Amino acid sequence: MGWDVTPVGRNITTKKFIEHYIKTSYDGVYTAIKICEGKNKFGEKAFYVALKKLEDNTVFGVVFLTRRKNGSVAVKVIGESSGPGQIEAPASLIYLLTPTDSVWANQWRADCINRYISTKILKEEVA
């Protein structure tokens, strides 16, 4: 799993670039039904995407990890069945995903939900 680096103009947001990347890379095979932007951590930003396979309407999660530098965007695509370390996908995205037998995907989904619940509880305790 390497990084795919593309030069882009500074006036194009990383999210717009990811939308374009998905459309041009997966057009006719998959469609993004939801894209959620994560926080910037250590110079990397994750985009959490629910991708629908047009052939059978299954929906699965993909993390598009991005880095932006010198007018370029680097992208690393990590499918949920690879067990991504980025677990900020919101529950609203996780609930769109089709059930799976993949142990790694189910663990990633559970980690995202647990993080979401923990974050929500902490916010309520502080308020």
Stockholm file with secondary structure:
# STOCKHOLM 1.0

chainA/1-127         MGWDVTPVGRNITTKKFIEHYIKTSYDGVYTAIKICEGKNKFGEKAFYVALKKLEDNTVFGVVFLTRRKNGSVAVKVIGESSGPGQIEAPASLIYLLTPTDSVWANQWRADCINRYISTKILKEEVA
#=GR chainA/1-127 SS CCCEEEECCTTSCHHHHHHHHHHHHHTTTEEEEEEEEEEEETTEEEEEEEEEETTTCCEEEEEEEEEEETTEEEEEEEEGGGCCSCCCCCHHHHTTSCCCCCHHHHHHHHHHHHHHHHHHHHHHHHC
#=GC SS_cons         CCCEEEECCTTSCHHHHHHHHHHHHHTTTEEEEEEEEEEEETTEEEEEEEEEETTTCCEEEEEEEEEEETTEEEEEEEEGGGCCSCCCCCHHHHTTSCCCCCHHHHHHHHHHHHHHHHHHHHHHHHC
//
